[in-house]
Amino acid sequence: MEIHTIGGFNEVGKNMSVIRTGDDAIMFDSGIYLPAVIELQEEEEQQKTYSEKKLRGIGALPDDLLLNQLGLRNKIRAILLGHAHLDHIGAVPYTSYRYNAPVVGTPFTVSVLKKILDDEKIKIPNNIKTIQPNSTFEIKGKKRTYKAEFINITHSTLQTSMVALHTPEGIVLYANDFKLDNTPILGLPPNYDALKRISKEGVKALIVDSLYSGSETKTPSEKVARALIEEVLMTIENEKSAIFVSTFSSHIARLKSIVDFAKKLDRKVYFIGRSLKKYVSSSIEINMCPFKKDIYMGSYKRQVESILKKVSKDRKNSLVVCTGHQGEPGSIMDRLARKKLPFEFKSNDNIIFCSKTIPTPVNMANKGQLDKKLKKSGVRIFDKVHVSGHGGREDLRDLISIINPRHIIPSHGSTQQLSPMIELAREMGYRVGKECHLMQDRQKLNI
């Protein structure tokens, strides 16, 4: 078996791995590198679309052209998507047409992908197949058939899966991204029974999200973030103040908590921003949006301006959830801070960031500039009201103990971020270069 680490092994983003066995190859994920396209997040007037050539030129796409050189392009039998985040599915519109293979994901993932394709006005020739969480998809190879099992796992978006590829050489488990949250706010808990079962069947290789392998923690449950949101919203002085909240648009469980406490405050809830509309609309499509009747949504310029005028007149009875928690240029929060929208912050208005800044230079700079502009208005900022969607070192230890894989391949980060996973594997009896492998983009591992 060959494992090709195409993207996501030198950076946080552009995730793509390819498994070759016999005459067949299976692709996991096709993500973009978000820092390279940060200016695409939200534009003031209209969304820009870029060509594949432009995106490749700025390093936003995984280098799947390598598969041509390796003679694998015509061997790809399926493109399996783990979850709906852009660093895992955002390159599908620009890469999948090369392969005569279906694109497969859970209902939420597929719904978000189709909205991206509509936004970008791109049609792909591939069949897009929907698979329910904890179900199996059959992949037709040249001479044999493979099973891809979508095992439900918790993360910071709906219907995330660890994908177990069953091959005659053993199982490859693609575990990118995950946390072990036994008390999720929305959706199913991790399917430990399935993980224990595949462990007994024999997992040949584990490709695993090791972003926080250097963090000596167990990542807290989303119920902890819910408690933090409750603490801020229900105990601060806010009777006469505006409340604005910004978080990850794809984090539907987090949005549910925000809406729940806004209702307790008896405030009308407004969602504004393109990405919020995209992800919330997808959650409504798959009947996983318990708050759909409790919100007003706006994404186009006129809708946004109309909502903000209403909020300006009725500050004490409104709560706005908007895009821009990373300080993205052109996002709603950025435009508010620059006074480009019909709402002006006043002293003691509350701005809550239910997020942490993703640690890339462009994000840190953008968020720093945003905070500086906001503080000039005299607002109160509540930052990092958040828990991560990625497992820490002790979650990884528990996962490896359950799975007991023969080989471990850390993924989803730079070499510096992935190296502690190698140390953990060594602690657990794996030999470096023999059973645990620190890979980089564009490399091949024979096992």
Stockholm file with secondary structure:
# STOCKHOLM 1.0

chainA/1-447         MEIHTIGGFNEVGKNMSVIRTGDDAIMFDSGIYLPAVIELQEEEEQQKTYSEKKLRGIGALPDDLLLNQLGLRNKIRAILLGHAHLDHIGAVPYTSYRYNAPVVGTPFTVSVLKKILDDEKIKIPNNIKTIQPNSTFEIKGKKRTYKAEFINITHSTLQTSMVALHTPEGIVLYANDFKLDNTPILGLPPNYDALKRISKEGVKALIVDSLYSGSETKTPSEKVARALIEEVLMTIENEKSAIFVSTFSSHIARLKSIVDFAKKLDRKVYFIGRSLKKYVSSSIEINMCPFKKDIYMGSYKRQVESILKKVSKDRKNSLVVCTGHQGEPGSIMDRLARKKLPFEFKSNDNIIFCSKTIPTPVNMANKGQLDKKLKKSGVRIFDKVHVSGHGGREDLRDLISIINPRHIIPSHGSTQQLSPMIELAREMGYRVGKECHLMQDRQKLNI
#=GR chainA/1-447 SS CEEEEEESSSBSSCCEEEEEETTEEEEECCCCCGGGGGGGSCCSSSCCCCCHHHHHHTTCSCCTTHHHHTTCGGGEEEEECCCSCHHHHTTHHHHGGGSSSCEEECHHHHHHHHHHHHHTTCCCSSCEEECCTTEEEEEECSSSEEEEEEEECBCSSTTCEEEEEEETTEEEEEECSCBCCSSCSSSCCCCHHHHHHHHHHCEEEEEEECTBTTSCSCCCCHHHHHHHHHHHHHHSCCTTSCEEEEECTTCHHHHHHHHHHHHHTTCEEEEESHHHHHHHHHHHHTTCCTTGGGEEEECSHHHHHHHHHHHHHSGGGEEEEESCTTCCTTSHHHHHHTTCSSCCCCTTCEEEEESCCCSSHHHHHHHHHHHHHHHTTTCEEECCCCCCSSCBHHHHHHHHHHHCCSEEEEESBCHHHHHHHHHHHHHTTCCBTTTBCCCCTTEEEEC
#=GC SS_cons         CEEEEEESSSBSSCCEEEEEETTEEEEECCCCCGGGGGGGSCCSSSCCCCCHHHHHHTTCSCCTTHHHHTTCGGGEEEEECCCSCHHHHTTHHHHGGGSSSCEEECHHHHHHHHHHHHHTTCCCSSCEEECCTTEEEEEECSSSEEEEEEEECBCSSTTCEEEEEEETTEEEEEECSCBCCSSCSSSCCCCHHHHHHHHHHCEEEEEEECTBTTSCSCCCCHHHHHHHHHHHHHHSCCTTSCEEEEECTTCHHHHHHHHHHHHHTTCEEEEESHHHHHHHHHHHHTTCCTTGGGEEEECSHHHHHHHHHHHHHSGGGEEEEESCTTCCTTSHHHHHHTTCSSCCCCTTCEEEEESCCCSSHHHHHHHHHHHHHHHTTTCEEECCCCCCSSCBHHHHHHHHHHHCCSEEEEESBCHHHHHHHHHHHHHTTCCBTTTBCCCCTTEEEEC
//
